[in-house]
Amino acid sequence: MVYDLAIVGGGAAGLMAAAWITEQYKDAETRPSVVLLEKMPRPGRKINITGKGRCNLTNARMWDEFGVHVHPNAQFLKNAFYGFSSSDVMDFFKGQGLDLVIERGQRVYPKSMRAMDVTDTLVRCIRNGGVVEVLTECPVEKVEKKEAFELECGERTISCRKFILATGGLSYPSTGSSGDGYSFAKSLGHSIVHPRPSLTALVPEGYADGSGLSGFGRWLCGLSLKNVAMSLEVGSDIVQEEFGDADFTDGGIEGPLGFRLSRKAVQALDNGQRVSVLLDLKPALSESQLAQRIKREASSGNNTLRYLLSKLLPRQMIPAFLNLNKDLAQMAPGKAAERLPHALKQMRFKIVSYVGFERCVVTNGGVSLKEVSQKTMESKLVPGLFFAGELLDLDGDTGGYNLQIAFSTAVLAARNALL
Ligand SMILES: Cc1cc2nc3c(=O)[nH]c(=O)nc-3n(C[C@H](O)[C@H](O)[C@H](O)COP(=O)(O)OP(=O)(O)OC[C@H]3O[C@@H](n4cnc5c(N)ncnc54)[C@H](O)[C@@H]3O)c2cc1C
């Protein structure tokens, strides 16, 4: 048989495409023949690990604020977003019986705080509707365009008139997203913008050696900093400044701030440029205000550097601060106190590497947007081929943007593939 539509990949995008089709056709007299092909034993494996197991499934911001968090070309997403916006995503899940909550930064989560409930909701909708056939453990290995498209999965060949490629990017390959779609798209003539890890940990010099965390990394690992500022310096230019929370983990600098800087940092490191992260531990105070505060602390009679730092920094940060500011530690107390405000507002980490695809959150790069219609998600080169999700050269910041990108592009692709 020749299916009207095949959806390749049962992740966030593939499942949403199938669920949307189910909702459109479950009560219809004539239904299209649609099949979803997923290579893993169960679909939605990556959704289950999103948002630290809680799944930040979208962000409730309006487009003007939402689009700022989409890269490299937010305009490409605009039409898809308006067709299936974050409020449509919320309505969809609520309509399927999944209660939601909106947290700080307009991040939307299931009320149960269980990512698995998001996957289960999508899968239940598809299975109960009986419109889309779901084949798991069905890895597509080759794609050819003959009279129809032919998708080879092991012994089986699936023929379809149209198909949506939704195989994801390269991050966390253990979930099934191992970049297969890039080679299928390439074999059909598409260009791929070089994929790189994004929303990933940045590794400072001296943080880790070959066998794990070194002294410096051991001191900082596990530390979370609230309301600090971080800037990214490439060469001698500050290219990005961010304010918020940062974490030091066994990977390096991450958390919302580290992740946000990682996109440009990874590109610069790959281009062989010098990269540093400058941490401002006291962004609310100017250097002169900080100097006043230090003077007040020192007036107690103790102006040693360790004492002043104990008044100003989380205890876990002090050994690392002293290690990175060895000159300060060797100065006479009065002199060190004078230099302290600047050191606290510009703690420099030279970045030497980053954590790769095995543990990054999202892939930057992918199928070139120039070759895909933003109005329909159809290939401009191969009629009948549609794209959705992280496979595209489109990625978002942390905050629910990436799943929304997957959901919006999936619905636009599904809508147009069945016209
Ligand atoms: C740890 C982690 C936490 C995250 N947290 C969030 C979050 O809270 N909020 C957010 O918005 N985003 C988050 N993301 C990003 C988000 O999960 C992804 O951007 C999103 O899942 C992409 O959806 P997708 O459908 O394009 O790809 P995926 O979800 O990766 O799905 C692709 C699917 O295709 C299947 N597949 C691959 N190749 C083949 C093949 N050859 N044949 C058949 N099937 C195939 C895979 O097995 C997989 O199921 C997180 C990512 C990670 C790794």
Ligand as a Chemical Component Dictionary entry (heavy atoms), coordinates in Angstrom:
data_LIG
# 
_chem_comp.id                   LIG 
_chem_comp.type                 NON-POLYMER 
_chem_comp.pdbx_formal_charge   0 
_chem_comp.three_letter_code    LIG 
# 
loop_
_chem_comp_atom.comp_id 
_chem_comp_atom.atom_id 
_chem_comp_atom.alt_atom_id 
_chem_comp_atom.type_symbol 
_chem_comp_atom.charge 
_chem_comp_atom.model_Cartn_x 
_chem_comp_atom.model_Cartn_y 
_chem_comp_atom.model_Cartn_z 
_chem_comp_atom.pdbx_ordinal 
LIG C1  C1  C 0 18.155 16.870 28.684 1  
LIG C2  C2  C 0 17.250 17.686 27.813 2  
LIG C3  C3  C 0 16.318 18.525 28.405 3  
LIG C4  C4  C 0 15.487 19.323 27.609 4  
LIG N1  N1  N 0 14.535 20.084 28.210 5  
LIG C5  C5  C 0 13.716 20.835 27.451 6  
LIG C6  C6  C 0 12.654 21.568 28.059 7  
LIG O1  O1  O 0 12.385 21.464 29.260 8  
LIG N2  N2  N 0 11.912 22.372 27.236 9  
LIG C7  C7  C 0 12.134 22.462 25.892 10 
LIG O2  O2  O 0 11.436 23.225 25.212 11 
LIG N3  N3  N 0 13.082 21.730 25.291 12 
LIG C8  C8  C 0 13.865 20.901 26.032 13 
LIG N4  N4  N 0 14.814 20.132 25.421 14 
LIG C9  C9  C 0 14.914 20.159 23.933 15 
LIG C10 C10 C 0 13.773 19.353 23.305 16 
LIG O3  O3  O 0 13.626 18.130 23.984 17 
LIG C11 C11 C 0 14.049 19.086 21.822 18 
LIG O4  O4  O 0 14.344 20.284 21.163 19 
LIG C12 C12 C 0 12.829 18.417 21.178 20 
LIG O5  O5  O 0 12.601 17.172 21.787 21 
LIG C13 C13 C 0 13.039 18.228 19.681 22 
LIG O6  O6  O 0 11.944 17.503 19.177 23 
LIG P1  P1  P 0 12.076 16.652 17.830 24 
LIG O7  O7  O 0 10.827 15.888 17.683 25 
LIG O8  O8  O 0 12.531 17.505 16.742 26 
LIG O9  O9  O 0 13.270 15.629 18.110 27 
LIG P2  P2  P 0 13.344 14.466 19.189 28 
LIG O10 O10 O 0 12.469 14.755 20.335 29 
LIG O11 O11 O 0 14.796 14.290 19.404 30 
LIG O12 O12 O 0 12.727 13.209 18.442 31 
LIG C14 C14 C 0 13.287 12.601 17.314 32 
LIG C15 C15 C 0 12.751 11.190 17.227 33 
LIG O13 O13 O 0 13.114 10.625 15.976 34 
LIG C16 C16 C 0 13.491 9.269  16.188 35 
LIG N5  N5  N 0 14.366 8.869  15.087 36 
LIG C17 C17 C 0 15.628 9.329  14.840 37 
LIG N6  N6  N 0 16.119 8.743  13.734 38 
LIG C18 C18 C 0 15.156 7.902  13.279 39 
LIG C19 C19 C 0 15.075 7.004  12.184 40 
LIG N7  N7  N 0 16.093 6.833  11.354 41 
LIG N8  N8  N 0 13.953 6.286  11.998 42 
LIG C20 C20 C 0 12.891 6.428  12.868 43 
LIG N9  N9  N 0 12.921 7.234  13.934 44 
LIG C21 C21 C 0 14.034 7.981  14.131 45 
LIG C22 C22 C 0 14.183 9.296  17.535 46 
LIG O14 O14 O 0 14.268 8.022  18.114 47 
LIG C23 C23 C 0 13.323 10.276 18.304 48 
LIG O15 O15 O 0 12.273 9.634  18.975 49 
LIG C24 C24 C 0 15.624 19.295 26.184 50 
LIG C25 C25 C 0 16.551 18.443 25.604 51 
LIG C26 C26 C 0 17.357 17.640 26.398 52 
LIG C27 C27 C 0 18.348 16.715 25.751 53 
# 
loop_
_chem_comp_bond.comp_id 
_chem_comp_bond.atom_id_1 
_chem_comp_bond.atom_id_2 
_chem_comp_bond.value_order 
_chem_comp_bond.pdbx_ordinal 
LIG C1  C2  SING 1  
LIG C2  C3  SING 2  
LIG C2  C26 DOUB 3  
LIG C3  C4  DOUB 4  
LIG C4  N1  SING 5  
LIG C4  C24 SING 6  
LIG N1  C5  DOUB 7  
LIG C5  C6  SING 8  
LIG C5  C8  SING 9  
LIG C6  O1  DOUB 10 
LIG C6  N2  SING 11 
LIG N2  C7  SING 12 
LIG C7  O2  DOUB 13 
LIG C7  N3  SING 14 
LIG N3  C8  DOUB 15 
LIG C8  N4  SING 16 
LIG N4  C9  SING 17 
LIG N4  C24 SING 18 
LIG C9  C10 SING 19 
LIG C10 O3  SING 20 
LIG C10 C11 SING 21 
LIG C11 O4  SING 22 
LIG C11 C12 SING 23 
LIG C12 O5  SING 24 
LIG C12 C13 SING 25 
LIG C13 O6  SING 26 
LIG O6  P1  SING 27 
LIG P1  O7  DOUB 28 
LIG P1  O8  SING 29 
LIG P1  O9  SING 30 
LIG O9  P2  SING 31 
LIG P2  O10 DOUB 32 
LIG P2  O11 SING 33 
LIG P2  O12 SING 34 
LIG O12 C14 SING 35 
LIG C14 C15 SING 36 
LIG C15 O13 SING 37 
LIG C15 C23 SING 38 
LIG O13 C16 SING 39 
LIG C16 N5  SING 40 
LIG C16 C22 SING 41 
LIG N5  C17 SING 42 
LIG N5  C21 SING 43 
LIG C17 N6  DOUB 44 
LIG N6  C18 SING 45 
LIG C18 C19 SING 46 
LIG C18 C21 DOUB 47 
LIG C19 N7  SING 48 
LIG C19 N8  DOUB 49 
LIG N8  C20 SING 50 
LIG C20 N9  DOUB 51 
LIG N9  C21 SING 52 
LIG C22 O14 SING 53 
LIG C22 C23 SING 54 
LIG C23 O15 SING 55 
LIG C24 C25 DOUB 56 
LIG C25 C26 SING 57 
LIG C26 C27 SING 58 
# 
